[in-house]
Amino acid sequence: MSKDRLALCEGLCFTIEWGRASNGRCQAQEYYKALAQADRAKALALFKRMADVGRIYDTTKFNQETEKLYVFKPQPHRFFCFFVKGRRIFVVSAYQKQGQKAPVREIEHAERIRQYCLDSLEQGEKDEK
């Protein structure tokens, strides 16, 4: 998978990467690129802070959404992510906040991409052996 890695930013604590879906698309990256420059700057600041510091204490900016998914929250946008060994974070999907709770559809979408990424990482490890 190393040849397919899509690095977003690398810091002292984590490397943050775009997660690719089974169809090869990086929905979160496409969403990010379509944002206005000011919104991209807010999101990138959060990604870099996590990569460099290793934690974002403000739960209005980063929080655990489900047992396995976390979310970067540059208002009014949301970027689902998950952690893997090797100090890596994959950003797998994004959407614009509509209400107080994350839509079930968005959570399910992020979970599918998370599982595909994990399966791809596992297959990559097997291929390297």
C-alpha positions as CSV (number, residue, x, y, z in Angstrom):
1,M,0.0,0.0,0.0
2,S,3.0,2.3,0.4
3,K,2.9,3.3,-3.3
4,D,-0.8,4.2,-2.9
5,R,-0.4,6.3,0.2
6,L,-2.0,9.7,0.1
7,A,-0.2,11.8,2.8
8,L,-2.0,14.8,4.0
9,C,0.5,15.9,6.6
10,E,3.3,14.5,8.7
11,G,4.2,15.7,12.2
12,L,6.2,14.7,15.2
13,C,3.4,12.5,16.6
14,F,1.3,11.3,13.6
15,T,1.2,11.0,9.9
16,I,-2.2,11.9,8.6
17,E,-3.4,10.3,5.3
18,W,-6.4,10.3,3.1
19,G,-8.3,7.1,3.2
20,R,-9.3,5.5,-0.1
21,A,-12.6,3.8,-0.7
22,S,-13.0,0.5,-2.6
23,N,-13.8,2.4,-5.8
24,G,-10.4,4.2,-5.5
25,R,-11.9,7.6,-4.6
26,C,-10.8,9.7,-1.7
27,Q,-14.1,11.3,-0.8
28,A,-12.6,13.3,2.1
29,Q,-9.8,14.7,-0.1
30,E,-12.3,15.6,-2.8
31,Y,-14.5,17.4,-0.2
32,Y,-11.5,19.2,1.2
33,K,-10.3,20.4,-2.2
34,A,-13.8,21.8,-2.9
35,L,-13.8,23.9,0.2
36,A,-13.2,27.6,0.2
37,Q,-9.6,28.6,1.0
38,A,-10.5,29.8,4.5
39,D,-12.3,26.5,5.3
40,R,-9.4,24.5,4.0
41,A,-7.0,26.5,6.2
42,K,-9.1,25.8,9.3
43,A,-9.2,22.1,8.5
44,L,-5.5,21.9,7.7
45,A,-4.7,23.7,11.0
46,L,-6.5,21.0,12.9
47,F,-4.8,18.2,10.9
48,K,-1.3,19.7,11.5
49,R,-2.0,20.3,15.2
50,M,-2.9,16.6,15.6
51,A,0.1,15.5,13.6
52,D,2.5,17.7,15.5
53,V,1.1,17.7,19.1
54,G,-0.6,14.3,19.1
55,R,-3.8,15.5,20.7
56,I,-6.5,18.2,20.4
57,Y,-7.9,18.9,23.8
58,D,-10.8,21.1,22.6
59,T,-13.7,18.7,22.0
60,T,-15.4,21.2,19.8
61,K,-12.5,20.7,17.4
62,F,-11.8,16.9,17.7
63,N,-13.8,14.2,19.4
64,Q,-14.6,10.5,19.4
65,E,-17.7,9.9,17.4
66,T,-18.2,6.1,17.7
67,E,-16.1,3.3,19.3
68,K,-13.8,3.3,16.3
69,L,-14.3,6.7,14.5
70,Y,-13.1,10.1,15.5
71,V,-14.0,13.4,13.9
72,F,-12.1,16.6,13.1
73,K,-14.6,19.5,13.4
74,P,-13.6,22.7,11.6
75,Q,-16.9,24.5,11.7
76,P,-19.2,23.8,9.9
77,H,-17.5,20.7,8.4
78,R,-16.8,17.3,9.7
79,F,-13.9,14.9,8.8
80,F,-14.2,11.3,10.0
81,C,-10.9,9.5,10.8
82,F,-9.4,6.6,12.6
83,F,-6.1,5.6,14.1
84,V,-3.9,2.7,13.1
85,K,-0.6,1.3,14.5
86,G,2.5,3.0,13.3
87,R,1.2,6.4,14.5
88,R,-1.0,6.9,11.4
89,I,-4.4,8.5,11.1
90,F,-6.6,8.0,8.1
91,V,-9.2,10.7,7.2
92,V,-11.9,8.7,5.4
93,S,-15.0,10.9,4.8
94,A,-16.3,14.4,5.2
95,Y,-19.6,16.3,5.2
96,Q,-21.1,19.6,6.2
97,K,-22.8,19.6,9.6
98,Q,-26.6,19.8,9.4
99,G,-27.7,19.2,13.0
100,Q,-26.5,18.3,16.5
101,K,-25.9,14.6,15.7
102,A,-23.9,13.1,12.9
103,P,-26.2,11.5,10.4
104,V,-26.3,7.7,10.6
105,R,-25.7,7.5,6.8
106,E,-22.4,9.5,7.2
107,I,-21.2,7.3,10.0
108,E,-22.0,4.2,8.1
109,H,-20.2,5.6,5.0
110,A,-17.1,6.4,7.1
111,E,-17.2,2.9,8.7
112,R,-17.3,1.2,5.3
113,I,-14.2,3.2,4.1
114,R,-12.5,2.5,7.4
115,Q,-13.0,-1.2,7.0
116,Y,-11.8,-1.1,3.4
117,C,-8.6,0.8,4.5
118,L,-7.9,-1.7,7.2
119,D,-8.4,-4.6,4.9
120,S,-6.1,-2.9,2.3
121,L,-3.4,-2.3,5.0
122,E,-3.7,-6.0,6.2
123,Q,-3.4,-7.2,2.6
124,G,-0.4,-4.9,2.0
125,E,1.4,-6.4,5.1
126,K,0.7,-9.9,3.8
127,D,2.1,-8.9,0.4
128,E,5.3,-7.6,1.9
129,K,6.0,-10.9,3.7
